[in-house]
Amino acid sequence: MDADTLVVIPARGGSKGIPHKNINIFNGKPLITYAIDCARAITLDNNICVSTDDDEIIEVVENYGLKVPFKRPDYLATDQCSTYDVLLHALDFYESINRKYKKLILLQPTSPFRTKGDVEKASALYSNDIDMVVSVTDASGNYYKEDQEGLLKNILGETAYTRRQDMSKMWRYNGAVYVINVLSLRQMPLSKFQRIRKYEMDEIHSIDLDTMFDWKLAEFVINEKLI
């Protein structure tokens, strides 16, 4: 990986769905170490930033041999804090010590089945004239929302196909890999990006551990050797 690429692993201490999930033991080791292993497979430790507000997470990460460069300030440790703010804070820290990055790779700790190959393939799709490459998985189907009367309406409109095999391919972000243009990030949050390329991942590798159901599903995948 290029020396001008920073890998950021955001890990807030508070978690409502799975308490302290980032350091919960998953298949024999703390969940966050899967993201660290993936980052170490593509770059050196000094280009890896675990951004956290939590002393226990810092202890787990440093016991794993990775130095945490700073403790995230309290104003970046709330439910309202955005990933955008966290990424800008990390970039500002490194610029304050004269290290300027052109590209940022965001690896969420909650994607344990993401691989080195996923990050490398997503990175290979990146170019300086786009805002981001993002990992996605299939989301094709019929989607509905409630109208003002509480009745369901197809958000694709009355002409939408009803058979899945007849529908245009649709995608959803799976949260595993983001390869971000730092210049774009300095100008706007990720939600405002317009020039985005996709990197497709299958359903199993896209499992994101947000709830206890997700966690149990991931354990089932491991126990049944589905991956």
N, C-alpha and C positions, 0 to 999 in steps of 0.2 A: 504494500500500500504506500502511496506517496507520502512524503514527510509533511506535505501541506494539508493533510487530512486529519481531523480530530474526531475521535470516537467518543460519544457521550452516552453514558448509561444513567438515566435519571431514576432515583430510588427514594421516594418520599417515605418517611417512617409510618405515617398514618395510612391505614387501609381499612375500609369498611367491609368490603366483600369477604376478604380473607385477612384477619388480623396479622400484621407483620409478615405479609406474604413474601416479601422480597428476600427474607432470610429463613423462611420456612424450609424444612428439609424435603426436597423432592428427589426421589430415587437415589437417596444416599448423600446428597450434598445440598447446601443452601441454594435456593432458586437463582439468586443473582450471579452465582458463579458460572452458570451456563452462558450468560451474556459476556462475562469476563473472558471465559475460555474462547468464545467466538471472536472477541476483539483481539485477544492475544494471538490468534491464528492468522491475523491479517496485518498487525502492526506492533510496534514496540510499546512497552508500558508507559513511556512518557507521553505517548499520544492518546492515552486512554483516560477519560475523566469520569469517575463515578461522582455524580452530583447528588448529595443527600443532606438532609437536616438531622439525621438520626445517629446517635452515638453507637447504638448496637450495630447498625449497618456498617458504620465506619470500622468498628472492631472486626466484624466478620470479613470485610473486604481486605483489611490490612493483614489479618491473620492468614488470608489467602495469598498474601505476598504482593498485593497491589497498593501503592500509596494513594490515599485519597487527598487531592490537592488542596481542598478547602471544605469547610462545613457550610452548607447552604444557609443563608440568613433566614430568620423567622418569617419575613414577609414573603419568602418564596416557599413556605412550608404549609400553606393553607390549601383547602379544597378549591378555592377560587384561583389559585396560582396556575398559570398556563404553561404548557411545555415550551411555548415561544419565549416566555420570560426566563425560564430555566436555561434554555440554550443560549440566549443573549448574555446572561450572567456568566456562563462558562466561557464564552468567547471573550468577554470583557476581562475576565481574570487572566486569561493567557496573553491577551494583548498588553495587560499591565506589566507582564514580565517579558515583554518583547518577543512573544511567539504569536505570529499571525497566521491563521489558517484560511485556506480558500474553499475548502470543502468540509462538510460535517456529516458524519454518519451517526444516526440515532438508533440505538439498540435498546428496546424496552426489555426489562428483566423478565417480563411475563411471557416470553416466547421461547420456551426451552427447546423446542424442536427445530428452530432456525439453525442453519448450518453455516460453516465457513463458505461453502459453495454458494449459498444463497446471497451472502454479502458480496462475494466476488462477482457473481453474475449480475447483480443489481448495479454494482459499481461500474461494470463494463458498459452498461447502458447509459451512463452519465456523460454529459458534455457540458461545457461552460455556457452554452447558449440556452440552457433550460433551467428551471427553478429546482426541480427535484425528480428523483426516481423513487418510487414507492412500491413496496410489496403489496400484492393484492391476491384475493382468491375469488372464485366464482360466486356471484350473487344473483344469477339469473332467476327470474320468477315473477309472479304477480304481486304487486305491492299496493296496499290500501291504507287510507287514512280516514279519520272521522270527519264528516262535515259538521256544520253548525247544528244540525238536528241530531247528531250522534249516529249517523248512518255511514256505512263504509263506502268509499269511492275509490276506484282504481286510480292511482296517482299518474299512471301512464296515459290515462284518457280512455274514452269509449272505444277507440279503435285498437286498443292493445290486444295482442294475442292472448289466449288463455292457455294454450298448450305450451309447456316449457320448451319443448324441442323446436317450436316455431318462433320463439322470442329471440330478439337480438341479445348478444352476449352482454352481460352486465358484471360489474366488478365492485368489490368493497375493499377498503384498506384492511389489512389483517394485523397491523401494528408491529410487524417483525423487523422490517428494514426500511429506513429512510436515508437516502443519499441526497444531501441538501447543499445547494449553492449558497455560500455564506453571503455573497453580495445581495442575493434575493432576500435572504433572511434578515439582513440589515434594513431592508426596505419595507417588509411586510410580514405578517404571520403566515404560517403554513396554509391556513384556510383561504388565504387570498391568492395563493399561487395559481397561475394559469398554464404554465408550460411544464407539464408533468408527464413523465413516462412511467409505464407500469412494468413491474417484474412479477410474473405470475408464480404463485406457490400453490401446492395442493392443499386439500382440506385438513389433513392430519398435521402437516408441518405448520399450518396456519393457526393451530390451537393457541388461544391467548388466555392465560389464567387470570380471570377477573372475579369469578365466583367459585364457591366450593364445588358446584357442579362441574365447572371447567377443570378444576383440580382433580376431581375423581375421574373425569373423562381422560385426562392426561395419564393418570396412574393406570387406568385400564389399558390404554395404548401401550404403555411400557410392559405391564404384566402379561398382556396377550402377544407381546412381540410384534406389534403391528407396524413398527417403525425400525 
